[in-house]
Amino acid sequence: MANGKNRAKVKSGMKKVGSEIKKAEKEIKDEIILNVPNSITLLRLLLVFVFVYMLFMNYSRIALFIVFAIAAVSDWFDGFFARKLNQKTQLGARLDQVIDRVFTGSIFLALLIFIILNSNVTTQDIFKLSPTNIFLLLFLSVSREIIGLPGFIIAIIRNKDPYQVRYIGKVTTFIQSIAFAAIILQVNWAIYLAILTCISGVVAGFDYLKYSLS
């Protein structure tokens, strides 16, 4: 009789475990496939490839700016919908931060490589600013990423919770987006935005580094 009760308890326990596993699998599936913010975040990754393709196929600066602007604005929309639809998840937060780094790094490297490959071209349509100036602007604009990269790697290794973006980080992202847009359009006042991005980026980068080591 006792053995029968024990078997029933074990069977009931196994059913509960199975039910929890299925529930967890469904939640993971919903986060990856059905979550609106995550879909917007992944769209930003897709737009990186579109931008790089258009850059090396010599599309106009206006066309490049439009693609970049859509990708940059999507960074605001994924957070907005995560809050609005109550779909804030650990996976979404990590995905957003990783793709943000991939997005910024890819745009930076693509522009850098493009300039190197075309540095001997004097056509005004390609370079409105001198290649040397564009180099300087690009490096000034990614100060946060340069300083924060070790912290980002450490945070992943230590499996820390997603970094809660502070005000200085949001300001840096906003100025950086405008700075990149100005570099893409190659306007003369891009230098001022790049310097502002550098200053706020240094503060934000060290803040992230401090978080990863805490």
mmCIF file of the C-alpha atoms, coordinates in Angstrom:
data_MODEL
# 
_entry.id   MODEL 
# 
loop_
_atom_site.group_PDB 
_atom_site.id 
_atom_site.type_symbol 
_atom_site.label_atom_id 
_atom_site.label_alt_id 
_atom_site.label_comp_id 
_atom_site.label_asym_id 
_atom_site.label_entity_id 
_atom_site.label_seq_id 
_atom_site.pdbx_PDB_ins_code 
_atom_site.Cartn_x 
_atom_site.Cartn_y 
_atom_site.Cartn_z 
_atom_site.occupancy 
_atom_site.B_iso_or_equiv 
_atom_site.pdbx_formal_charge 
_atom_site.auth_seq_id 
_atom_site.auth_comp_id 
_atom_site.auth_asym_id 
_atom_site.auth_atom_id 
_atom_site.pdbx_PDB_model_num 
ATOM 1   C CA . MET A 1 1   ? 0.000  0.000  0.000   1.00 0.00 ? 1   MET A CA 1 
ATOM 2   C CA . ALA A 1 2   ? 2.818  2.365  0.980   1.00 0.00 ? 2   ALA A CA 1 
ATOM 3   C CA . ASN A 1 3   ? 4.717  1.483  -2.190  1.00 0.00 ? 3   ASN A CA 1 
ATOM 4   C CA . GLY A 1 4   ? 1.637  2.306  -4.256  1.00 0.00 ? 4   GLY A CA 1 
ATOM 5   C CA . LYS A 1 5   ? 1.350  5.723  -2.611  1.00 0.00 ? 5   LYS A CA 1 
ATOM 6   C CA . ASN A 1 6   ? 5.052  6.400  -3.174  1.00 0.00 ? 6   ASN A CA 1 
ATOM 7   C CA . ARG A 1 7   ? 4.764  5.468  -6.839  1.00 0.00 ? 7   ARG A CA 1 
ATOM 8   C CA . ALA A 1 8   ? 1.767  7.777  -7.165  1.00 0.00 ? 8   ALA A CA 1 
ATOM 9   C CA . LYS A 1 9   ? 3.714  10.633 -5.563  1.00 0.00 ? 9   LYS A CA 1 
ATOM 10  C CA . VAL A 1 10  ? 6.710  10.024 -7.843  1.00 0.00 ? 10  VAL A CA 1 
ATOM 11  C CA . LYS A 1 11  ? 4.434  9.894  -10.876 1.00 0.00 ? 11  LYS A CA 1 
ATOM 12  C CA . SER A 1 12  ? 2.702  13.105 -9.814  1.00 0.00 ? 12  SER A CA 1 
ATOM 13  C CA . GLY A 1 13  ? 6.069  14.778 -9.232  1.00 0.00 ? 13  GLY A CA 1 
ATOM 14  C CA . MET A 1 14  ? 7.326  13.728 -12.659 1.00 0.00 ? 14  MET A CA 1 
ATOM 15  C CA . LYS A 1 15  ? 4.201  15.157 -14.270 1.00 0.00 ? 15  LYS A CA 1 
ATOM 16  C CA . LYS A 1 16  ? 4.781  18.477 -12.521 1.00 0.00 ? 16  LYS A CA 1 
ATOM 17  C CA . VAL A 1 17  ? 8.420  18.539 -13.635 1.00 0.00 ? 17  VAL A CA 1 
ATOM 18  C CA . GLY A 1 18  ? 7.372  17.721 -17.195 1.00 0.00 ? 18  GLY A CA 1 
ATOM 19  C CA . SER A 1 19  ? 4.760  20.462 -17.075 1.00 0.00 ? 19  SER A CA 1 
ATOM 20  C CA . GLU A 1 20  ? 7.320  23.007 -15.827 1.00 0.00 ? 20  GLU A CA 1 
ATOM 21  C CA . ILE A 1 21  ? 9.785  22.003 -18.561 1.00 0.00 ? 21  ILE A CA 1 
ATOM 22  C CA . LYS A 1 22  ? 7.124  22.442 -21.244 1.00 0.00 ? 22  LYS A CA 1 
ATOM 23  C CA . LYS A 1 23  ? 6.159  25.791 -19.743 1.00 0.00 ? 23  LYS A CA 1 
ATOM 24  C CA . ALA A 1 24  ? 9.797  26.937 -19.749 1.00 0.00 ? 24  ALA A CA 1 
ATOM 25  C CA . GLU A 1 25  ? 10.246 25.774 -23.347 1.00 0.00 ? 25  GLU A CA 1 
ATOM 26  C CA . LYS A 1 26  ? 7.135  27.696 -24.375 1.00 0.00 ? 26  LYS A CA 1 
ATOM 27  C CA . GLU A 1 27  ? 8.369  30.855 -22.613 1.00 0.00 ? 27  GLU A CA 1 
ATOM 28  C CA . ILE A 1 28  ? 11.748 30.615 -24.358 1.00 0.00 ? 28  ILE A CA 1 
ATOM 29  C CA . LYS A 1 29  ? 10.049 30.034 -27.708 1.00 0.00 ? 29  LYS A CA 1 
ATOM 30  C CA . ASP A 1 30  ? 7.716  32.973 -27.137 1.00 0.00 ? 30  ASP A CA 1 
ATOM 31  C CA . GLU A 1 31  ? 10.641 35.230 -26.207 1.00 0.00 ? 31  GLU A CA 1 
ATOM 32  C CA . ILE A 1 32  ? 12.604 34.374 -29.323 1.00 0.00 ? 32  ILE A CA 1 
ATOM 33  C CA . ILE A 1 33  ? 9.860  34.130 -31.945 1.00 0.00 ? 33  ILE A CA 1 
ATOM 34  C CA . LEU A 1 34  ? 6.777  35.987 -30.756 1.00 0.00 ? 34  LEU A CA 1 
ATOM 35  C CA . ASN A 1 35  ? 8.299  38.809 -28.753 1.00 0.00 ? 35  ASN A CA 1 
ATOM 36  C CA . VAL A 1 36  ? 7.817  42.134 -30.577 1.00 0.00 ? 36  VAL A CA 1 
ATOM 37  C CA . PRO A 1 37  ? 10.809 43.960 -29.001 1.00 0.00 ? 37  PRO A CA 1 
ATOM 38  C CA . ASN A 1 38  ? 13.162 41.078 -29.845 1.00 0.00 ? 38  ASN A CA 1 
ATOM 39  C CA . SER A 1 39  ? 11.932 41.109 -33.445 1.00 0.00 ? 39  SER A CA 1 
ATOM 40  C CA . ILE A 1 40  ? 12.705 44.828 -33.705 1.00 0.00 ? 40  ILE A CA 1 
ATOM 41  C CA . THR A 1 41  ? 16.149 44.226 -32.195 1.00 0.00 ? 41  THR A CA 1 
ATOM 42  C CA . LEU A 1 42  ? 16.861 41.493 -34.757 1.00 0.00 ? 42  LEU A CA 1 
ATOM 43  C CA . LEU A 1 43  ? 15.668 43.830 -37.514 1.00 0.00 ? 43  LEU A CA 1 
ATOM 44  C CA . ARG A 1 44  ? 18.445 46.213 -36.456 1.00 0.00 ? 44  ARG A CA 1 
ATOM 45  C CA . LEU A 1 45  ? 20.957 43.414 -37.019 1.00 0.00 ? 45  LEU A CA 1 
ATOM 46  C CA . LEU A 1 46  ? 19.539 42.802 -40.503 1.00 0.00 ? 46  LEU A CA 1 
ATOM 47  C CA . LEU A 1 47  ? 19.842 46.506 -41.324 1.00 0.00 ? 47  LEU A CA 1 
ATOM 48  C CA . VAL A 1 48  ? 23.562 46.323 -40.527 1.00 0.00 ? 48  VAL A CA 1 
ATOM 49  C CA . PHE A 1 49  ? 24.032 43.950 -43.469 1.00 0.00 ? 49  PHE A CA 1 
ATOM 50  C CA . VAL A 1 50  ? 21.865 46.179 -45.663 1.00 0.00 ? 50  VAL A CA 1 
ATOM 51  C CA . PHE A 1 51  ? 23.950 49.230 -44.736 1.00 0.00 ? 51  PHE A CA 1 
ATOM 52  C CA . VAL A 1 52  ? 27.282 47.488 -45.393 1.00 0.00 ? 52  VAL A CA 1 
ATOM 53  C CA . TYR A 1 53  ? 26.049 46.183 -48.753 1.00 0.00 ? 53  TYR A CA 1 
ATOM 54  C CA . MET A 1 54  ? 24.801 49.621 -49.818 1.00 0.00 ? 54  MET A CA 1 
ATOM 55  C CA . LEU A 1 55  ? 28.022 51.289 -48.663 1.00 0.00 ? 55  LEU A CA 1 
ATOM 56  C CA . PHE A 1 56  ? 30.293 49.084 -50.771 1.00 0.00 ? 56  PHE A CA 1 
ATOM 57  C CA . MET A 1 57  ? 27.893 49.204 -53.712 1.00 0.00 ? 57  MET A CA 1 
ATOM 58  C CA . ASN A 1 58  ? 28.339 52.996 -53.679 1.00 0.00 ? 58  ASN A CA 1 
ATOM 59  C CA . TYR A 1 59  ? 24.763 53.979 -52.875 1.00 0.00 ? 59  TYR A CA 1 
ATOM 60  C CA . SER A 1 60  ? 24.235 57.676 -52.217 1.00 0.00 ? 60  SER A CA 1 
ATOM 61  C CA . ARG A 1 61  ? 24.952 59.196 -48.811 1.00 0.00 ? 61  ARG A CA 1 
ATOM 62  C CA . ILE A 1 62  ? 21.241 59.999 -48.435 1.00 0.00 ? 62  ILE A CA 1 
ATOM 63  C CA . ALA A 1 63  ? 20.278 56.338 -48.967 1.00 0.00 ? 63  ALA A CA 1 
ATOM 64  C CA . LEU A 1 64  ? 22.886 55.236 -46.416 1.00 0.00 ? 64  LEU A CA 1 
ATOM 65  C CA . PHE A 1 65  ? 21.632 57.841 -43.969 1.00 0.00 ? 65  PHE A CA 1 
ATOM 66  C CA . ILE A 1 66  ? 18.033 56.596 -44.281 1.00 0.00 ? 66  ILE A CA 1 
ATOM 67  C CA . VAL A 1 67  ? 19.014 52.973 -43.555 1.00 0.00 ? 67  VAL A CA 1 
ATOM 68  C CA . PHE A 1 68  ? 21.195 54.047 -40.639 1.00 0.00 ? 68  PHE A CA 1 
ATOM 69  C CA . ALA A 1 69  ? 18.453 56.298 -39.240 1.00 0.00 ? 69  ALA A CA 1 
ATOM 70  C CA . ILE A 1 70  ? 15.879 53.481 -39.317 1.00 0.00 ? 70  ILE A CA 1 
ATOM 71  C CA . ALA A 1 71  ? 18.314 51.156 -37.528 1.00 0.00 ? 71  ALA A CA 1 
ATOM 72  C CA . ALA A 1 72  ? 19.199 53.795 -34.927 1.00 0.00 ? 72  ALA A CA 1 
ATOM 73  C CA . VAL A 1 73  ? 15.556 54.663 -34.200 1.00 0.00 ? 73  VAL A CA 1 
ATOM 74  C CA . SER A 1 74  ? 14.717 50.954 -33.829 1.00 0.00 ? 74  SER A CA 1 
ATOM 75  C CA . ASP A 1 75  ? 16.918 50.959 -30.716 1.00 0.00 ? 75  ASP A CA 1 
ATOM 76  C CA . TRP A 1 76  ? 14.361 53.244 -29.079 1.00 0.00 ? 76  TRP A CA 1 
ATOM 77  C CA . PHE A 1 77  ? 11.336 51.340 -30.358 1.00 0.00 ? 77  PHE A CA 1 
ATOM 78  C CA . ASP A 1 78  ? 12.382 47.934 -28.993 1.00 0.00 ? 78  ASP A CA 1 
ATOM 79  C CA . GLY A 1 79  ? 12.645 49.391 -25.494 1.00 0.00 ? 79  GLY A CA 1 
ATOM 80  C CA . PHE A 1 80  ? 9.371  51.281 -25.918 1.00 0.00 ? 80  PHE A CA 1 
ATOM 81  C CA . PHE A 1 81  ? 7.423  48.181 -26.960 1.00 0.00 ? 81  PHE A CA 1 
ATOM 82  C CA . ALA A 1 82  ? 9.084  46.068 -24.266 1.00 0.00 ? 82  ALA A CA 1 
ATOM 83  C CA . ARG A 1 83  ? 7.651  48.453 -21.653 1.00 0.00 ? 83  ARG A CA 1 
ATOM 84  C CA . LYS A 1 84  ? 4.350  49.101 -23.436 1.00 0.00 ? 84  LYS A CA 1 
ATOM 85  C CA . LEU A 1 85  ? 3.552  45.423 -24.055 1.00 0.00 ? 85  LEU A CA 1 
ATOM 86  C CA . ASN A 1 86  ? 5.081  44.264 -20.764 1.00 0.00 ? 86  ASN A CA 1 
ATOM 87  C CA . GLN A 1 87  ? 7.551  42.074 -22.667 1.00 0.00 ? 87  GLN A CA 1 
ATOM 88  C CA . LYS A 1 88  ? 10.731 42.979 -20.805 1.00 0.00 ? 88  LYS A CA 1 
ATOM 89  C CA . THR A 1 89  ? 12.844 39.832 -20.490 1.00 0.00 ? 89  THR A CA 1 
ATOM 90  C CA . GLN A 1 90  ? 16.411 38.906 -19.560 1.00 0.00 ? 90  GLN A CA 1 
ATOM 91  C CA . LEU A 1 91  ? 16.887 37.472 -23.033 1.00 0.00 ? 91  LEU A CA 1 
ATOM 92  C CA . GLY A 1 92  ? 15.625 40.663 -24.654 1.00 0.00 ? 92  GLY A CA 1 
ATOM 93  C CA . ALA A 1 93  ? 17.899 42.853 -22.527 1.00 0.00 ? 93  ALA A CA 1 
ATOM 94  C CA . ARG A 1 94  ? 20.967 40.747 -23.352 1.00 0.00 ? 94  ARG A CA 1 
ATOM 95  C CA . LEU A 1 95  ? 20.048 40.537 -27.027 1.00 0.00 ? 95  LEU A CA 1 
ATOM 96  C CA . ASP A 1 96  ? 19.586 44.306 -27.210 1.00 0.00 ? 96  ASP A CA 1 
ATOM 97  C CA . GLN A 1 97  ? 22.972 45.026 -25.631 1.00 0.00 ? 97  GLN A CA 1 
ATOM 98  C CA . VAL A 1 98  ? 24.839 42.516 -27.803 1.00 0.00 ? 98  VAL A CA 1 
ATOM 99  C CA . ILE A 1 99  ? 23.258 43.734 -31.045 1.00 0.00 ? 99  ILE A CA 1 
ATOM 100 C CA . ASP A 1 100 ? 23.864 47.360 -30.029 1.00 0.00 ? 100 ASP A CA 1 
ATOM 101 C CA . ARG A 1 101 ? 27.585 46.549 -29.839 1.00 0.00 ? 101 ARG A CA 1 
ATOM 102 C CA . VAL A 1 102 ? 27.468 44.627 -33.122 1.00 0.00 ? 102 VAL A CA 1 
ATOM 103 C CA . PHE A 1 103 ? 25.583 47.492 -34.780 1.00 0.00 ? 103 PHE A CA 1 
ATOM 104 C CA . THR A 1 104 ? 27.988 50.214 -33.663 1.00 0.00 ? 104 THR A CA 1 
ATOM 105 C CA . GLY A 1 105 ? 31.084 48.102 -34.286 1.00 0.00 ? 105 GLY A CA 1 
ATOM 106 C CA . SER A 1 106 ? 29.937 47.023 -37.751 1.00 0.00 ? 106 SER A CA 1 
ATOM 107 C CA . ILE A 1 107 ? 29.099 50.558 -38.892 1.00 0.00 ? 107 ILE A CA 1 
ATOM 108 C CA . PHE A 1 108 ? 32.451 51.776 -37.556 1.00 0.00 ? 108 PHE A CA 1 
ATOM 109 C CA . LEU A 1 109 ? 34.472 49.004 -39.242 1.00 0.00 ? 109 LEU A CA 1 
ATOM 110 C CA . ALA A 1 110 ? 32.546 49.224 -42.520 1.00 0.00 ? 110 ALA A CA 1 
ATOM 111 C CA . LEU A 1 111 ? 33.157 52.970 -42.812 1.00 0.00 ? 111 LEU A CA 1 
ATOM 112 C CA . LEU A 1 112 ? 36.791 52.524 -41.781 1.00 0.00 ? 112 LEU A CA 1 
ATOM 113 C CA . ILE A 1 113 ? 37.453 49.801 -44.377 1.00 0.00 ? 113 ILE A CA 1 
ATOM 114 C CA . PHE A 1 114 ? 35.599 51.761 -47.048 1.00 0.00 ? 114 PHE A CA 1 
ATOM 115 C CA . ILE A 1 115 ? 37.791 54.807 -46.414 1.00 0.00 ? 115 ILE A CA 1 
ATOM 116 C CA . ILE A 1 116 ? 40.988 52.729 -46.505 1.00 0.00 ? 116 ILE A CA 1 
ATOM 117 C CA . LEU A 1 117 ? 39.989 51.101 -49.796 1.00 0.00 ? 117 LEU A CA 1 
ATOM 118 C CA . ASN A 1 118 ? 39.062 54.443 -51.350 1.00 0.00 ? 118 ASN A CA 1 
ATOM 119 C CA . SER A 1 119 ? 41.646 56.722 -49.728 1.00 0.00 ? 119 SER A CA 1 
ATOM 120 C CA . ASN A 1 120 ? 43.305 57.410 -53.088 1.00 0.00 ? 120 ASN A CA 1 
ATOM 121 C CA . VAL A 1 121 ? 40.023 58.517 -54.674 1.00 0.00 ? 121 VAL A CA 1 
ATOM 122 C CA . THR A 1 122 ? 39.545 62.259 -54.863 1.00 0.00 ? 122 THR A CA 1 
ATOM 123 C CA . THR A 1 123 ? 36.013 62.240 -56.256 1.00 0.00 ? 123 THR A CA 1 
ATOM 124 C CA . GLN A 1 124 ? 33.911 64.732 -54.317 1.00 0.00 ? 124 GLN A CA 1 
ATOM 125 C CA . ASP A 1 125 ? 30.919 62.397 -54.495 1.00 0.00 ? 125 ASP A CA 1 
ATOM 126 C CA . ILE A 1 126 ? 32.727 59.843 -52.310 1.00 0.00 ? 126 ILE A CA 1 
ATOM 127 C CA . PHE A 1 127 ? 34.631 62.124 -49.940 1.00 0.00 ? 127 PHE A CA 1 
ATOM 128 C CA . LYS A 1 128 ? 33.280 65.508 -49.036 1.00 0.00 ? 128 LYS A CA 1 
ATOM 129 C CA . LEU A 1 129 ? 35.534 65.497 -45.964 1.00 0.00 ? 129 LEU A CA 1 
ATOM 130 C CA . SER A 1 130 ? 39.145 64.340 -46.101 1.00 0.00 ? 130 SER A CA 1 
ATOM 131 C CA . PRO A 1 131 ? 39.760 60.641 -45.264 1.00 0.00 ? 131 PRO A CA 1 
ATOM 132 C CA . THR A 1 132 ? 42.037 61.720 -42.385 1.00 0.00 ? 132 THR A CA 1 
ATOM 133 C CA . ASN A 1 133 ? 39.254 63.787 -40.832 1.00 0.00 ? 133 ASN A CA 1 
ATOM 134 C CA . ILE A 1 134 ? 36.778 60.931 -41.202 1.00 0.00 ? 134 ILE A CA 1 
ATOM 135 C CA . PHE A 1 135 ? 39.241 58.591 -39.454 1.00 0.00 ? 135 PHE A CA 1 
ATOM 136 C CA . LEU A 1 136 ? 39.450 61.017 -36.545 1.00 0.00 ? 136 LEU A CA 1 
ATOM 137 C CA . LEU A 1 137 ? 35.682 61.474 -36.362 1.00 0.00 ? 137 LEU A CA 1 
ATOM 138 C CA . LEU A 1 138 ? 35.058 57.726 -36.332 1.00 0.00 ? 138 LEU A CA 1 
ATOM 139 C CA . PHE A 1 139 ? 37.515 56.996 -33.519 1.00 0.00 ? 139 PHE A CA 1 
ATOM 140 C CA . LEU A 1 140 ? 36.209 59.893 -31.423 1.00 0.00 ? 140 LEU A CA 1 
ATOM 141 C CA . SER A 1 141 ? 32.669 58.570 -31.872 1.00 0.00 ? 141 SER A CA 1 
ATOM 142 C CA . VAL A 1 142 ? 33.399 55.090 -30.492 1.00 0.00 ? 142 VAL A CA 1 
ATOM 143 C CA . SER A 1 143 ? 35.241 56.054 -27.295 1.00 0.00 ? 143 SER A CA 1 
ATOM 144 C CA . ARG A 1 144 ? 32.563 54.333 -25.198 1.00 0.00 ? 144 ARG A CA 1 
ATOM 145 C CA . GLU A 1 145 ? 32.925 51.077 -27.121 1.00 0.00 ? 145 GLU A CA 1 
ATOM 146 C CA . ILE A 1 146 ? 36.739 51.156 -26.949 1.00 0.00 ? 146 ILE A CA 1 
ATOM 147 C CA . ILE A 1 147 ? 36.776 51.736 -23.181 1.00 0.00 ? 147 ILE A CA 1 
ATOM 148 C CA . GLY A 1 148 ? 33.755 49.550 -22.433 1.00 0.00 ? 148 GLY A CA 1 
ATOM 149 C CA . LEU A 1 149 ? 34.767 46.521 -24.548 1.00 0.00 ? 149 LEU A CA 1 
ATOM 150 C CA . PRO A 1 150 ? 36.849 44.864 -21.783 1.00 0.00 ? 150 PRO A CA 1 
ATOM 151 C CA . GLY A 1 151 ? 33.937 45.397 -19.396 1.00 0.00 ? 151 GLY A CA 1 
ATOM 152 C CA . PHE A 1 152 ? 31.509 43.873 -21.887 1.00 0.00 ? 152 PHE A CA 1 
ATOM 153 C CA . ILE A 1 153 ? 33.684 40.753 -22.212 1.00 0.00 ? 153 ILE A CA 1 
ATOM 154 C CA . ILE A 1 154 ? 34.133 40.492 -18.432 1.00 0.00 ? 154 ILE A CA 1 
ATOM 155 C CA . ALA A 1 155 ? 30.365 40.821 -17.884 1.00 0.00 ? 155 ALA A CA 1 
ATOM 156 C CA . ILE A 1 156 ? 29.720 37.934 -20.306 1.00 0.00 ? 156 ILE A CA 1 
ATOM 157 C CA . ILE A 1 157 ? 32.396 35.728 -18.704 1.00 0.00 ? 157 ILE A CA 1 
ATOM 158 C CA . ARG A 1 158 ? 31.032 36.442 -15.224 1.00 0.00 ? 158 ARG A CA 1 
ATOM 159 C CA . ASN A 1 159 ? 27.453 35.937 -16.463 1.00 0.00 ? 159 ASN A CA 1 
ATOM 160 C CA . LYS A 1 160 ? 26.319 39.184 -14.877 1.00 0.00 ? 160 LYS A CA 1 
ATOM 161 C CA . ASP A 1 161 ? 22.760 40.431 -15.180 1.00 0.00 ? 161 ASP A CA 1 
ATOM 162 C CA . PRO A 1 162 ? 22.122 42.764 -18.142 1.00 0.00 ? 162 PRO A CA 1 
ATOM 163 C CA . TYR A 1 163 ? 23.508 46.239 -17.530 1.00 0.00 ? 163 TYR A CA 1 
ATOM 164 C CA . GLN A 1 164 ? 20.845 48.760 -16.572 1.00 0.00 ? 164 GLN A CA 1 
ATOM 165 C CA . VAL A 1 165 ? 21.541 51.645 -18.930 1.00 0.00 ? 165 VAL A CA 1 
ATOM 166 C CA . ARG A 1 166 ? 22.078 54.898 -17.046 1.00 0.00 ? 166 ARG A CA 1 
ATOM 167 C CA . TYR A 1 167 ? 21.294 58.429 -18.164 1.00 0.00 ? 167 TYR A CA 1 
ATOM 168 C CA . ILE A 1 168 ? 24.848 59.049 -19.412 1.00 0.00 ? 168 ILE A CA 1 
ATOM 169 C CA . GLY A 1 169 ? 24.609 55.922 -21.566 1.00 0.00 ? 169 GLY A CA 1 
ATOM 170 C CA . LYS A 1 170 ? 21.357 57.086 -23.147 1.00 0.00 ? 170 LYS A CA 1 
ATOM 171 C CA . VAL A 1 171 ? 22.811 60.534 -23.816 1.00 0.00 ? 171 VAL A CA 1 
ATOM 172 C CA . THR A 1 172 ? 25.910 58.979 -25.394 1.00 0.00 ? 172 THR A CA 1 
ATOM 173 C CA . THR A 1 173 ? 23.815 56.725 -27.634 1.00 0.00 ? 173 THR A CA 1 
ATOM 174 C CA . PHE A 1 174 ? 21.718 59.691 -28.776 1.00 0.00 ? 174 PHE A CA 1 
ATOM 175 C CA . ILE A 1 175 ? 24.713 61.924 -29.565 1.00 0.00 ? 175 ILE A CA 1 
ATOM 176 C CA . GLN A 1 176 ? 26.622 59.024 -31.120 1.00 0.00 ? 176 GLN A CA 1 
ATOM 177 C CA . SER A 1 177 ? 23.744 58.271 -33.498 1.00 0.00 ? 177 SER A CA 1 
ATOM 178 C CA . ILE A 1 178 ? 23.652 61.891 -34.662 1.00 0.00 ? 178 ILE A CA 1 
ATOM 179 C CA . ALA A 1 179 ? 27.452 61.918 -34.958 1.00 0.00 ? 179 ALA A CA 1 
ATOM 180 C CA . PHE A 1 180 ? 27.441 58.804 -37.159 1.00 0.00 ? 180 PHE A CA 1 
ATOM 181 C CA . ALA A 1 181 ? 24.654 60.300 -39.268 1.00 0.00 ? 181 ALA A CA 1 
ATOM 182 C CA . ALA A 1 182 ? 26.715 63.488 -39.674 1.00 0.00 ? 182 ALA A CA 1 
ATOM 183 C CA . ILE A 1 183 ? 29.769 61.422 -40.668 1.00 0.00 ? 183 ILE A CA 1 
ATOM 184 C CA . ILE A 1 184 ? 27.722 59.461 -43.213 1.00 0.00 ? 184 ILE A CA 1 
ATOM 185 C CA . LEU A 1 185 ? 26.389 62.718 -44.672 1.00 0.00 ? 185 LEU A CA 1 
ATOM 186 C CA . GLN A 1 186 ? 29.903 64.207 -44.270 1.00 0.00 ? 186 GLN A CA 1 
ATOM 187 C CA . VAL A 1 187 ? 28.839 67.578 -42.918 1.00 0.00 ? 187 VAL A CA 1 
ATOM 188 C CA . ASN A 1 188 ? 31.478 69.969 -41.597 1.00 0.00 ? 188 ASN A CA 1 
ATOM 189 C CA . TRP A 1 189 ? 30.006 70.224 -38.087 1.00 0.00 ? 189 TRP A CA 1 
ATOM 190 C CA . ALA A 1 190 ? 30.362 66.465 -37.515 1.00 0.00 ? 190 ALA A CA 1 
ATOM 191 C CA . ILE A 1 191 ? 33.546 67.190 -35.545 1.00 0.00 ? 191 ILE A CA 1 
ATOM 192 C CA . TYR A 1 192 ? 31.601 68.911 -32.751 1.00 0.00 ? 192 TYR A CA 1 
ATOM 193 C CA . LEU A 1 193 ? 29.262 65.939 -32.373 1.00 0.00 ? 193 LEU A CA 1 
ATOM 194 C CA . ALA A 1 194 ? 32.208 63.527 -32.426 1.00 0.00 ? 194 ALA A CA 1 
ATOM 195 C CA . ILE A 1 195 ? 33.923 65.457 -29.613 1.00 0.00 ? 195 ILE A CA 1 
ATOM 196 C CA . LEU A 1 196 ? 30.719 65.489 -27.535 1.00 0.00 ? 196 LEU A CA 1 
ATOM 197 C CA . THR A 1 197 ? 30.304 61.758 -28.147 1.00 0.00 ? 197 THR A CA 1 
ATOM 198 C CA . CYS A 1 198 ? 33.901 61.173 -27.083 1.00 0.00 ? 198 CYS A CA 1 
ATOM 199 C CA . ILE A 1 199 ? 33.470 63.075 -23.799 1.00 0.00 ? 199 ILE A CA 1 
ATOM 200 C CA . SER A 1 200 ? 30.192 61.414 -22.796 1.00 0.00 ? 200 SER A CA 1 
ATOM 201 C CA . GLY A 1 201 ? 31.439 58.089 -24.171 1.00 0.00 ? 201 GLY A CA 1 
ATOM 202 C CA . VAL A 1 202 ? 34.491 58.085 -21.894 1.00 0.00 ? 202 VAL A CA 1 
ATOM 203 C CA . VAL A 1 203 ? 32.245 58.571 -18.846 1.00 0.00 ? 203 VAL A CA 1 
ATOM 204 C CA . ALA A 1 204 ? 29.757 55.907 -20.017 1.00 0.00 ? 204 ALA A CA 1 
ATOM 205 C CA . GLY A 1 205 ? 32.558 53.482 -20.909 1.00 0.00 ? 205 GLY A CA 1 
ATOM 206 C CA . PHE A 1 206 ? 34.181 53.700 -17.481 1.00 0.00 ? 206 PHE A CA 1 
ATOM 207 C CA . ASP A 1 207 ? 30.760 53.377 -15.833 1.00 0.00 ? 207 ASP A CA 1 
ATOM 208 C CA . TYR A 1 208 ? 30.181 50.099 -17.698 1.00 0.00 ? 208 TYR A CA 1 
ATOM 209 C CA . LEU A 1 209 ? 33.688 48.906 -16.840 1.00 0.00 ? 209 LEU A CA 1 
ATOM 210 C CA . LYS A 1 210 ? 33.029 49.670 -13.166 1.00 0.00 ? 210 LYS A CA 1 
ATOM 211 C CA . TYR A 1 211 ? 29.752 47.709 -13.321 1.00 0.00 ? 211 TYR A CA 1 
ATOM 212 C CA . SER A 1 212 ? 31.399 44.643 -14.880 1.00 0.00 ? 212 SER A CA 1 
ATOM 213 C CA . LEU A 1 213 ? 34.088 44.563 -12.179 1.00 0.00 ? 213 LEU A CA 1 
ATOM 214 C CA . SER A 1 214 ? 31.703 45.103 -9.252  1.00 0.00 ? 214 SER A CA 1 
# 
